[in-house]
Amino acid sequence: MNQVTSFKLAISPSFPTYEREMLLAVLKNEATIKTPEERVFSIDDYIVIVTAVGATIGAIGTAAKATKEIGELIEKIIEWRKRLRKKAIEPEIKLERSGQDSLDLRTATDEEIRRWLSL
């Protein structure tokens, strides 16, 4: 059994392209990133599907390793957001997942991000 976390990033079209690419570069080290083909750049949010698969659970210690890997993804997002705010840029990004309320990175606390991504 794998521990998997999967969610969408809905990035506002007005969010700086450079900053979006920096976030995607950070996430690519921790997860699989997919972008849907169909969208209108000036109107639609830029949607990115992020999937992080933890280690296979079953052997001793692998559940802890999976939790650690997903935890590292969460901390990368939080650190990226802090760097962005030091530049006086607000993250115009929402995290979305089926069956769950979306989470706005502009208003969420670090703890809310950790909780939302850990589900």
C-alpha positions in Angstrom: 0.0 0.0 0.0 1.3 3.5 -0.8 0.7 6.7 1.1 -0.3 9.2 -1.6 -1.3 12.8 -1.5 -2.7 14.4 -4.6 -4.1 17.9 -5.1 -4.5 20.6 -7.6 -2.9 24.0 -7.5 -5.2 26.7 -9.0 -2.8 29.6 -9.8 -4.3 33.0 -10.7 -3.4 34.2 -14.2 -2.2 37.5 -12.7 0.3 35.7 -10.5 3.9 36.3 -11.7 5.1 33.6 -14.1 8.6 33.6 -12.7 7.2 32.9 -9.2 4.9 30.1 -10.5 7.9 28.5 -12.2 9.9 28.7 -9.0 7.2 26.9 -7.1 6.9 24.2 -9.7 10.7 23.7 -9.6 10.5 23.2 -5.8 7.7 20.8 -6.1 9.2 18.7 -8.9 11.9 17.6 -6.5 9.3 16.2 -4.2 6.3 15.1 -6.4 5.0 14.4 -9.9 3.6 17.5 -11.6 1.1 17.5 -14.5 -0.5 20.4 -16.2 -3.7 20.0 -18.2 -3.5 20.8 -21.9 -6.7 22.8 -22.4 -6.9 26.3 -20.9 -7.1 30.0 -21.9 -4.0 31.7 -20.4 -5.6 35.1 -19.8 -8.8 33.8 -18.2 -8.4 30.4 -16.6 -6.4 29.7 -13.5 -3.2 27.8 -14.3 -4.0 24.3 -13.0 -1.2 22.0 -11.8 -1.9 18.5 -10.5 0.6 17.5 -7.8 1.0 13.9 -6.7 3.4 12.8 -4.0 3.7 9.1 -3.5 5.3 8.0 -0.2 7.3 4.9 0.3 5.5 1.5 0.1 4.1 0.7 3.5 4.6 -2.8 4.8 8.1 -3.1 6.0 9.3 -1.7 9.3 9.9 2.0 9.1 8.4 2.6 5.6 5.3 4.2 6.9 7.4 6.7 8.8 9.5 7.3 5.6 6.3 8.0 3.6 5.1 10.4 6.2 8.5 12.1 6.2 8.5 12.5 2.4 5.0 14.1 2.3 6.1 16.3 5.3 9.1 17.5 3.3 6.7 18.5 0.4 4.6 20.5 2.9 7.6 22.3 4.3 8.8 23.2 0.8 5.5 24.8 0.1 5.5 26.8 3.3 9.2 27.9 2.8 8.4 29.0 -0.8 5.4 31.0 0.5 7.7 32.7 3.1 10.2 33.7 0.5 7.5 35.1 -1.7 6.1 37.2 1.1 9.6 38.6 1.8 9.4 40.0 -1.7 6.0 41.5 -0.9 4.2 39.1 -3.2 1.1 37.3 -2.1 0.6 33.7 -3.3 -2.5 33.9 -5.5 -2.9 30.1 -5.3 -5.6 27.8 -4.0 -5.1 24.1 -3.2 -8.0 22.0 -4.3 -8.9 18.4 -3.7 -12.1 16.5 -4.5 -14.4 16.2 -1.4 -12.5 18.8 0.5 -12.8 22.6 0.9 -10.1 24.5 -1.1 -7.3 26.2 0.8 -6.2 29.7 -0.1 -2.4 30.1 0.4 -2.9 33.9 0.8 -4.9 33.4 4.0 -4.1 30.0 5.4 -1.7 29.6 8.3 1.2 27.3 8.2 -0.6 24.9 10.5 -3.7 24.9 8.2 -1.5 24.1 5.2 0.1 21.2 7.1 -3.3 19.8 8.2 -4.9 20.2 4.7 -2.0 18.5 2.9 -1.7 15.7 5.5 -5.3 14.4 4.9 
